[in-house]
Amino acid sequence: MKPSLEAKLWYAQRISAMVLALCVLVHLVTILIAVKGGLSGAEILSRTRDSTLTLLFYGTFILACAVHAPIGLMKILIEWTRTPKNVAAIACAAFGALLLVVGCCAVWGVYRG
């Protein structure tokens, strides 16, 4: 892998980690407020239906996951299992695409109910 690509992946993972940290914090605070308020799962889903804010927030969350996890997994595969870099990159890109598709389906399900 070229050093410039390594640097871009490093930055992408660090930036996505920052986004993930913020998203996890907001998500957990939202859960605590909803549970403390006595909302059921059905009530929560009824409030998220057709909410553009929900779609954008969880879409961002999914995108950050789809960037962050494959980069880390690729490094683990290369360093721990000695998988060739090109094989690890392809496998992890496919895993990232899978995360993105499954995550978008889940977000869409929450958005559209």
C-alpha positions as CSV (number, residue, x, y, z in Angstrom):
1,M,0.0,0.0,0.0
2,K,1.3,3.5,-0.9
3,P,2.2,5.7,2.0
4,S,-0.3,8.4,0.9
5,L,-3.1,5.8,1.0
6,E,-2.0,4.6,4.4
7,A,-2.1,8.2,5.6
8,K,-5.6,8.7,4.1
9,L,-6.8,5.5,5.8
10,W,-5.3,6.7,9.1
11,Y,-7.1,10.0,8.9
12,A,-10.4,8.3,7.8
13,Q,-10.3,6.0,10.8
14,R,-9.5,8.8,13.3
15,I,-12.2,11.1,11.9
16,S,-14.8,8.3,11.8
17,A,-13.9,7.4,15.4
18,M,-14.7,11.0,16.4
19,V,-18.0,10.9,14.6
20,L,-18.8,7.5,16.2
21,A,-18.0,8.7,19.7
22,L,-20.4,11.6,19.3
23,C,-23.1,9.4,17.7
24,V,-22.8,6.7,20.5
25,L,-23.0,9.5,23.1
26,V,-26.1,11.0,21.5
27,H,-27.7,7.6,21.0
28,L,-27.1,6.5,24.6
29,V,-28.4,9.8,26.1
30,T,-31.5,9.4,23.9
31,I,-32.1,5.9,25.1
32,L,-31.8,7.0,28.7
33,I,-34.2,9.9,28.3
34,A,-36.7,7.7,26.4
35,V,-36.5,4.9,29.0
36,K,-36.7,7.3,31.9
37,G,-39.7,8.9,30.2
38,G,-41.4,5.5,30.1
39,L,-41.6,5.2,26.4
40,S,-42.1,1.7,24.9
41,G,-40.3,0.5,21.8
42,A,-43.5,1.0,19.7
43,E,-43.8,4.6,21.0
44,I,-40.2,5.3,20.1
45,L,-40.6,3.9,16.6
46,S,-43.8,5.9,16.1
47,R,-41.8,9.1,17.0
48,T,-38.9,8.2,14.6
49,R,-41.2,7.5,11.6
50,D,-40.7,10.0,8.8
51,S,-38.2,12.0,11.0
52,T,-35.6,13.5,8.7
53,L,-33.4,14.2,11.7
54,T,-33.5,10.5,12.6
55,L,-32.7,9.5,9.1
56,L,-29.7,11.9,8.9
57,F,-28.4,11.1,12.4
58,Y,-28.5,7.3,12.0
59,G,-27.4,7.5,8.4
60,T,-24.3,9.4,9.6
61,F,-23.8,6.7,12.4
62,I,-23.9,3.9,9.8
63,L,-21.6,5.7,7.4
64,A,-19.0,6.2,10.2
65,C,-19.3,2.5,11.1
66,A,-18.9,1.5,7.5
67,V,-15.7,3.5,7.3
68,H,-14.2,2.8,10.7
69,A,-14.6,-0.9,11.2
70,P,-13.2,-2.2,7.9
71,I,-10.0,-0.1,8.2
72,G,-9.4,-1.5,11.7
73,L,-10.3,-5.1,10.6
74,M,-7.9,-4.8,7.6
75,K,-5.0,-3.8,10.0
76,I,-5.9,-6.7,12.3
77,L,-5.9,-9.2,9.3
78,I,-2.6,-7.9,8.0
79,E,-0.8,-7.8,11.4
80,W,-2.2,-10.8,13.2
81,T,-2.9,-13.3,10.4
82,R,-0.3,-12.1,7.9
83,T,-3.0,-11.9,5.2
84,P,-1.6,-10.2,2.1
85,K,-2.5,-6.5,2.0
86,N,-4.5,-6.7,-1.3
87,V,-6.6,-9.7,-0.1
88,A,-7.2,-7.9,3.3
89,A,-8.2,-4.7,1.5
90,I,-10.7,-6.5,-0.8
91,A,-12.2,-8.5,2.0
92,C,-12.6,-5.5,4.3
93,A,-14.0,-3.3,1.5
94,A,-16.6,-6.0,0.9
95,F,-17.3,-6.1,4.7
96,G,-17.7,-2.3,4.7
97,A,-20.1,-2.5,1.8
98,L,-22.1,-5.1,3.7
99,L,-22.2,-3.0,6.8
100,L,-23.4,0.0,4.8
101,V,-26.2,-1.9,3.0
102,V,-27.4,-3.7,6.2
103,G,-27.2,-0.5,8.2
104,C,-29.1,1.5,5.6
105,C,-31.8,-1.1,5.5
106,A,-32.1,-0.9,9.3
107,V,-32.2,2.9,9.3
108,W,-34.7,2.9,6.5
109,G,-36.9,0.5,8.5
110,V,-36.8,2.8,11.5
111,Y,-37.5,5.8,9.3
112,R,-40.4,4.4,7.4
113,G,-41.7,2.1,10.2
